[in-house]
Amino acid sequence: MTDSADLVAGIDALEARLADARGQVARRFIGQERVVDLALAALLSGGHGLLVGLPGLGKTRLVETLGVVMGLHTARVQFTPDLMPADILGSEVLETGADGSRAFKFIEGPIFCQLLMADEINRASPRTQSALLQAMQERQVTVAGMDRALDAPFHVLATQNPIEQEGTYPLPEAQLDRFMVQIDVPYPDRTAERDILLATTGVAEAEATPVFTAPDLIAAQALLRRMPVGEGVMDMILDLVRALRPGAPGASETVQESVAWGPGPRAAQALMLMVRARALLQGRLAPSTEDVADLAQPVLIHRMALNFGARARGESLAGLIGDIVAGLDRGRAAA
């Protein structure tokens, strides 16, 4: 079988399993299809996701369900102001043997898992938040001068309360950039909320069942990276990230006046993977420019910042990104 035929067969086989996985998640996390798709896309891309929303919208429930459905060893850390880095990474303790000898023994922290739920990550201090930086990028941690590899696959799905709430600390820019996608969790609509009430206030609740295993997810991630990306899609990704950088050639006057800093190369890499994941979830063999437009905001919004003047004028990053995407679409249509 040729490589292309093997790729097509792999995508066809994976499509049915992904549809089953989405259905299992939807049994417990009701009426938020886009949130589910973005979270699954982040896992398929081998990245991490930042779930942003008010308390009580089901963010923790979503991560727990994804851990079950994707067959991943899951650990949860509740971030609080007094949480220390060692509480996440682990630490060495002095252990006394039966013969009286003493030796240091490393006690693994909850980060040694396959899916880490970092609950309310912005309730902890910046020092503790930064403990995840190395793990999220390098899939290993350094404790007591020794590098320790994490399980494969390794993903972080963090939940964050809006920074306007009291008792929160904004995540460092370097850590935000490690998240492949920011997933905004809105209020459910009336119909979905009615279904939630019926499903969760009875005698028993629906349970999710595993659809994938860890090796299955690793294989799906490898398949995703084999998907071809057309020149038009790649050009749109490059045009988009470069158009949002102040000082870059071709950046609009609005970007020059409003943006403090724009997305870097890691943002383009994330878009390249996420558009493939979106195509894979929809059973398509290759991504399109529509995928780039759809994913521009969740992939880029946390990798940018408005300057003080733009915030004073009431501008928003979501509106700015939408305007740039619309301008690129008009330019391509005219060409």
C-alpha positions in Angstrom: 0.0 0.0 0.0 1.4 3.4 -0.9 1.9 6.1 1.7 -1.0 8.2 0.4 -3.4 5.2 0.4 -2.2 4.3 3.9 -2.8 7.9 5.1 -6.3 7.9 3.6 -7.1 4.5 5.3 -5.8 5.8 8.6 -7.9 8.9 8.5 -11.0 7.0 7.6 -10.5 4.6 10.5 -9.7 7.4 12.9 -12.8 9.4 11.9 -15.2 6.9 13.3 -13.3 6.6 16.6 -13.1 10.4 17.0 -16.9 10.6 16.4 -17.4 8.0 19.1 -15.1 10.0 21.4 -17.0 13.2 20.8 -20.2 11.4 21.6 -18.9 10.0 24.8 -17.7 13.4 26.0 -21.0 15.0 25.0 -22.9 12.6 27.3 -21.3 14.3 30.3 -20.4 17.8 28.9 -23.6 18.8 27.2 -24.2 21.5 24.6 -20.6 22.8 24.1 -19.6 21.2 20.8 -17.0 23.8 19.9 -15.3 23.6 23.3 -15.1 19.8 23.0 -13.7 20.0 19.5 -11.0 22.5 20.5 -10.0 20.4 23.4 -9.8 17.2 21.3 -7.9 19.1 18.6 -5.3 20.2 21.2 -4.8 16.6 22.3 -4.6 15.4 18.7 -2.0 18.1 18.0 0.1 17.0 21.0 -0.4 20.3 22.8 -1.9 21.8 25.9 -5.1 23.7 26.3 -6.2 26.6 28.6 -9.9 26.6 29.4 -11.1 30.0 30.4 -14.5 30.6 32.0 -16.5 31.4 35.1 -16.8 28.9 37.9 -19.6 26.3 37.4 -19.5 25.9 33.7 -18.1 22.4 33.7 -14.4 22.9 32.9 -13.2 20.4 35.4 -15.9 17.9 34.4 -14.7 18.2 30.7 -11.1 17.4 31.6 -12.1 14.5 33.8 -14.2 13.1 31.0 -11.5 13.6 28.4 -9.1 11.6 30.5 -11.5 8.7 30.7 -12.4 8.8 27.0 -8.8 9.1 25.7 -7.6 6.4 28.1 -5.0 8.6 29.8 -3.6 8.4 33.3 -5.0 11.6 34.8 -3.9 13.7 37.8 -5.5 16.8 39.2 -3.8 19.7 41.0 -6.0 22.3 42.7 -3.9 25.5 42.4 -4.1 27.7 45.5 -2.0 30.7 46.7 0.0 28.5 49.1 0.8 25.8 46.5 4.6 25.3 46.0 6.5 24.0 43.0 7.5 20.8 44.9 3.8 20.1 45.4 3.5 19.6 41.6 6.9 18.3 40.6 7.8 16.1 43.6 10.8 16.3 45.9 13.6 14.3 47.4 13.2 13.0 51.0 15.8 11.5 53.2 14.9 7.8 53.8 16.4 5.6 56.5 16.8 1.9 55.6 16.3 -1.1 57.9 20.1 -1.3 58.3 20.2 2.3 59.4 21.7 3.6 56.2 20.3 6.8 54.8 19.7 7.8 51.2 17.6 10.4 49.3 14.5 9.0 47.6 12.6 10.9 44.9 8.8 11.1 45.5 7.1 11.9 42.3 4.6 14.7 42.2 1.2 14.6 40.3 2.9 16.0 37.2 4.1 12.4 36.5 0.9 11.5 34.6 -0.4 11.6 31.0 -3.1 14.3 31.4 -2.6 16.9 34.1 -5.6 18.9 35.2 -4.3 22.2 36.5 -7.4 23.5 38.1 -7.8 27.2 38.6 -4.1 27.7 37.5 -4.2 31.4 38.0 -5.0 31.1 41.7 -1.4 30.1 42.4 1.6 32.5 42.6 3.7 33.2 39.5 6.5 31.1 41.0 4.3 28.0 41.2 2.7 28.6 37.8 6.2 28.7 36.2 7.0 25.2 37.6 5.1 23.9 34.6 7.1 25.7 32.0 9.8 23.0 31.4 7.3 20.2 31.6 5.0 21.7 29.0 7.8 22.4 26.5 10.3 19.6 27.1 8.1 16.8 28.5 10.6 16.5 31.4 11.3 18.1 34.7 14.6 18.8 36.5 14.5 18.2 40.3 17.6 18.2 42.5 19.8 18.6 39.4 18.4 15.5 37.6 16.3 15.4 34.5 13.3 13.2 34.9 11.2 12.2 31.8 7.4 12.5 31.9 5.0 9.8 30.6 4.1 9.8 26.9 1.8 11.4 25.9 1.9 14.3 28.3 -0.7 17.0 28.1 -1.8 19.8 30.4 -5.4 21.0 30.4 -5.6 24.0 32.7 -8.7 25.8 33.8 -8.5 29.5 34.5 -11.0 32.0 36.1 -11.3 35.3 34.3 -8.5 37.6 35.5 -11.0 40.2 36.6 -11.9 38.0 39.6 -10.2 38.7 42.9 -7.4 36.4 44.1 -6.0 35.6 40.6 -2.6 36.1 39.1 -2.1 36.7 35.4 -0.1 33.8 33.8 3.4 34.8 32.6 3.6 35.5 28.9 6.1 32.7 28.4 3.7 30.2 30.0 0.7 31.4 28.0 2.7 30.8 24.8 3.1 27.1 25.8 -0.6 26.6 25.6 -1.5 25.6 22.1 -5.0 27.0 22.3 -7.1 29.1 24.6 -10.6 27.7 24.9 -13.3 30.1 26.1 -16.1 28.3 27.8 -19.3 30.4 27.5 -22.7 30.0 29.3 -24.8 27.2 27.7 -27.9 28.2 25.7 -31.3 27.6 27.2 -31.9 24.3 25.5 -28.5 22.9 26.5 -29.0 24.1 30.1 -32.3 22.3 30.3 -30.6 19.1 29.1 -27.9 19.6 31.7 -30.5 19.9 34.5 -32.2 16.7 33.3 -29.0 14.8 33.0 -27.3 15.8 36.2 -30.1 16.1 38.9 -31.6 12.7 38.6 -30.8 9.4 40.4 -27.8 8.6 38.2 -25.6 10.4 35.7 -24.3 9.2 32.4 -20.8 7.7 32.6 -18.2 8.0 29.8 -16.3 4.9 28.6 -12.8 4.7 27.1 -12.5 5.0 23.3 -8.8 5.5 23.0 -5.7 4.3 24.8 -2.5 6.2 25.3 -0.8 4.4 22.4 -3.8 5.0 20.2 -3.5 8.8 20.9 0.2 8.7 20.1 -0.5 7.0 16.8 -3.2 9.6 16.0 -0.8 12.4 16.7 1.8 10.8 14.3 -0.9 10.4 11.6 -1.9 14.1 12.0 1.7 15.2 11.3 1.6 13.3 8.0 -1.4 15.2 6.7 -0.5 17.4 3.8 -0.9 21.2 4.1 -1.4 23.1 0.8 0.6 26.2 -0.1 -2.5 28.4 0.2 -3.1 27.3 3.8 0.5 27.7 4.7 0.6 31.2 3.2 -2.5 32.3 5.1 -0.9 31.1 8.4 2.3 33.1 7.7 0.3 36.1 6.4 -1.9 36.1 9.5 0.8 35.8 12.2 3.1 38.3 10.5 0.2 40.8 10.0 -0.4 40.8 13.8 3.2 41.8 14.7 3.8 45.5 15.2 6.8 46.6 13.3 6.7 43.8 10.8 6.5 44.6 7.1 2.9 44.7 6.0 1.4 45.2 9.4 -1.6 47.4 9.3 -1.7 50.9 10.9 -4.2 49.5 13.5 -1.8 46.8 14.5 1.1 49.3 14.7 -1.0 51.6 16.9 -2.7 49.0 19.1 -0.6 45.9 19.6 2.1 45.8 22.2 3.5 42.4 21.0 2.2 39.9 18.5 2.4 36.1 18.0 5.8 34.4 17.5 6.8 31.4 15.4 5.4 29.0 18.0 2.0 30.5 17.2 2.4 29.6 13.5 3.5 26.1 14.5 0.4 25.7 16.7 -1.9 26.9 13.9 -0.2 24.4 11.5 -1.1 21.5 13.8 -4.5 22.7 14.9 -5.8 23.2 11.3 -4.8 19.6 10.6 -6.6 18.5 13.8 -9.8 20.3 12.8 -9.7 18.7 9.4 -9.1 15.3 11.0 -12.0 15.7 13.3 -14.2 16.5 10.3 -13.0 13.5 8.3 -11.2 15.6 5.7 -7.8 14.6 4.2 -6.3 18.1 4.3 -7.0 21.4 6.0 -8.3 24.5 4.2 -8.0 28.3 4.7 -11.4 28.1 6.4 -9.8 26.1 9.2 -7.2 28.9 9.6 -9.9 31.5 9.9 -11.9 29.5 12.4 -8.9 28.8 14.6 -7.2 32.1 14.4 -8.7 33.6 17.6 -8.3 30.5 20.0 -4.7 29.9 18.8 -3.5 33.5 18.8 -5.5 35.6 21.3 -3.4 34.5 24.3 -0.1 35.1 22.5 -0.8 38.8 22.0 -1.4 41.9 24.1 -2.9 45.3 23.4 -1.0 48.4 24.5 -2.4 50.8 27.1 -3.8 53.2 24.5 -5.8 50.4 22.8 -7.2 49.2 26.0 -8.2 52.7 27.0 -10.1 53.1 23.6 -12.0 49.9 24.4 -10.5 47.8 21.6 -10.3 44.0 21.9 -7.9 41.4 20.6 -10.8 39.3 19.4 -12.1 42.1 17.2 -8.6 42.9 15.9 -7.9 39.3 15.0 -11.3 39.1 13.3 -10.6 42.2 11.2 -7.2 40.9 10.1 -8.7 37.5 9.1 -11.5 39.2 7.2 -9.0 41.4 5.4 -6.9 38.4 4.4 -10.0 36.6 3.1 -11.0 39.6 1.0 -7.5 39.8 -0.4 -7.5 36.2 -1.4 -11.0 36.5 -2.9 -9.9 39.5 -5.0 -6.8 37.6 -6.2 
